Amino acid sequence: MSRWPLPAGVAPWARRILVARGLRALADGCVAVLLPVYLLALGLGPLAVGTLSTITLAGSALMTLAIGAGAGRVPQRRLLQGAALLMAGTGLGFAGLSSFWPLAVVALVGTLNPSAGDTSIFLPLEQAELAGAAQGEGVHAALFARYALTGSLLGAVGALGAALPTWLGAHAGVAPLSALRALFLVYGAIGVANWRLYRGLALEPGGATVAPAPLGASRAVVLRLAALFSVDSFAGGLLVNALLATWLFERYGLSPAAAGRYFFCAGLLSTASQLLAPRVARRIGLLNTMVFTHLPASLLLIGAALSSSLPWALACLLGRSALSQMDVPARSAFVMAVVTPAERVAAASFTSIPKSLAAAAGPSIGGALLAGGWIAAPLLSCALLKIGYDLALFAVFRRQQQRAAPVHG
């Protein structure tokens, strides 16, 4: 673990958070591709995939809201340990259950992540810890880029795990459904590994330099950001990875192994773009990085929706992957920069809530559109809404760039 890279000026204990993020991304990358395969193997359809994704995101949003409202009452490192145990329970639940409603209960209270980014209760807690780990000016953006990069890279590797059930069936004679259940058990085991990492983190010096507090002076800014992020999150919810995989299965008959290879390549491109994000932000600003990389990504998604052949669709989707996640570290750094240090936990929570709450309605709608034969509608709706979000974000916050400037390192 001591070799896990950190930017200069960052406390060494932040490495534990990056390792935990990487392990969780490894699990999420695999599960996001295999979740629709698993549900279809259980006899459920695209609508069930979307509905369970909605329930998962809604549950994550409610827990994140509770964390933001109760900032400072329970040590955030203890909350991280509890979330890791919840992840272990989620893996056991999905591995052992087969009916829709029991799975829905686990999805509601669990940590399953059907999307490309991190929408779980881990996100605001880890981000607040990382904000306190940065020593001096100019390192926040670099640290958040490393955090996003770790998730993107390991998520891409995890997507390759979608080929494991087929491999186990061909080489070890394991039934496909049994192999899928075994991978959910691995997901739970990673939750236990994260618990051990967070337990060691609790023995390290504290991260935040000031005690967390509820929103106060920054409330108006955070609420405006949350409102705008909700549009982006709802749009993204229409095309979470589980539904994009379903679209590839339904539209082109892609196999789970081939879909896994696509998500691996997409993840590598996202990783490369996040490596560039701090450099781009230094040149054009955090807000410009968020907006002017997102807009062409949405246009490429429209191209994928209108493509008549698989190669062109994949080319557009891969081009989108090279741009669409560049805003992730810039957005995290922007939020941390425009609030006071004491409000960081609450701000991270309340701006993360739209990632789950507003996005929660998206998967069920996207799943219903796919089930109803409107095969291109989720992609087109996602792209058009994201374009509207980008334009509105730029119009509202273009004057905030000077205040966010110190974190461009």
Residue, then its C-alpha position, 0 to 999 in steps of 0.5 A: m500500500s505504501r507504493w500507492p501514488l499520492p500528489a506532493g503535499v498530501a497526508p500519507w493516510a489518504r492512501r488508504i482512501l485511494v486503495a479503498r476507492g480502487l477496490r470498490a471501483l473494481a467491484d462496481g465495474c464488474v457488477a454494473v455490467l453483470l447486473p442486467v445479465y444476472l437479473l435476466a438469468l433470474g427471469l426478470g426483464p429490462l424494466a426490472v433492471g431499470t427499477l432496481s437501479t432506481i431503487t438502489l440510487a434512491g436508497s443511496a440518496l436517502m443515506t447520503l442526505a442523512i449523512g449531510a444533515g447529521a454532519g459532525r454528530v458521528p465521526q465520519r471514519r466510523l460511518l465509513q466503516g459502517a458503509a463497508l459492512l453494508m457493502a458486505g451485506t449487499g453482496l450476500g443479499f444479492a448472492g442469496l436472493s432470487s425474487f424481485w421484492p427481496l432484491a429490491v429491499v437489499a437494493l434500497v438499503g445496500t451499496l450497489n452501484p449500477s452507474a459509471g460514477d460513484t453514487s454511494i454513501f462512500l463518496p461524500l465521506e471520502q471526499a471530505e477526508l481527502a479535502g482535509a488530507a491536502q496540505g497547502e494550496g494547489v493540491h486539491a484538484a490533483l488529489f481529487a483527480r487521483y481519486a477519480l482516476t483510481g475509480s475510473l481505472l479500477g472500474a475499467v478493469g472490473a468490467l473485464g470481470a463480466a467475462l468470468p461467468t462464461w469462462l467459468g462455465a467453459h473451463a470449470g463447468v460452473a453453471p452461469l447462474s452459480a458463477l454470477r452469484a459467486l461474483f456477488l460474494v466477491y463483491g461482499a468480500i471487497g466490502v470486508a476488505n474496505w472495512r479493514l482499510y477504514r479501521g486502520l484509517a481510524l487510527e491515523p491523525g484526523g483529516a479535517t482541520v476543523a470540525p464538520a458543521p451543517l451548511g451555513a454561509s455557503r448554503a445558497v451556493v450549495l443549493r444552486l449547485a445541487a439543483l443543477f447537478s440534479v439535472d445532470s444526474f437525472a440525465g445520467g440515470l437514464l443511461v447508467n452502465a447497467l442500462l447501457a449494457t442492456w442497450l448493447f445487448e438488445r440493439y446489437g446482440l452483444s455478448p456479456a464478454a464483449a460488453g465487458r471489453y467495451f466498458f474496459c476500453a471506455g474506462l481506460l479512456s475515462t482514466a486518461s481524460q482524468l489524468l489531463a483534467p488538472r492540467v486543463a483546469r490550470r489553463i482554462g479554469l475548473l468551470n470551463t473544464m466541466v462545461f467544455t468537455h461535457l458538451p462534445a461528449s453529449l453530441l457523441l452520445i447523440g451520434a451513438a444513438l443514431s448510428s446504424s452499425l455497431p462499429w460506429a456506435l462503439a466509436c461514438l461511445l468511446g469518444r464520449s468516454a474520453l471526454s465525459q468524465m473529465d469534469v469529475p475531479a474538476r467538479s469535486a475541487f470546485v465544490m470544495a473551493v466554494v465552501t468553507p472548510a467546516e462545511r465540506v462534509a455537508a457540501a459534499s453530501f448535499t451536492s452528491i445527493p442529486k447523483s442518487l436522488a435525481a438520478a433515481a427516476g432515470p433508470s426506471i424511465g430508461g428501462a421502460l423506454l427500452a422495454g417499450g421498443w424506444i431503443a434510442a430514446p434513453l441515449l437521446s434524452c440523456a444527451l439533450l438534458k446534459i447539454g441543457y445542464d452544461l449551458a445552465l451551469f456556465a451561465v450561473f457560475r461563470r463568475q465563481q472561477q476566480r474564487a475556485a482558482p487556488v485549487h487548480g494544482 
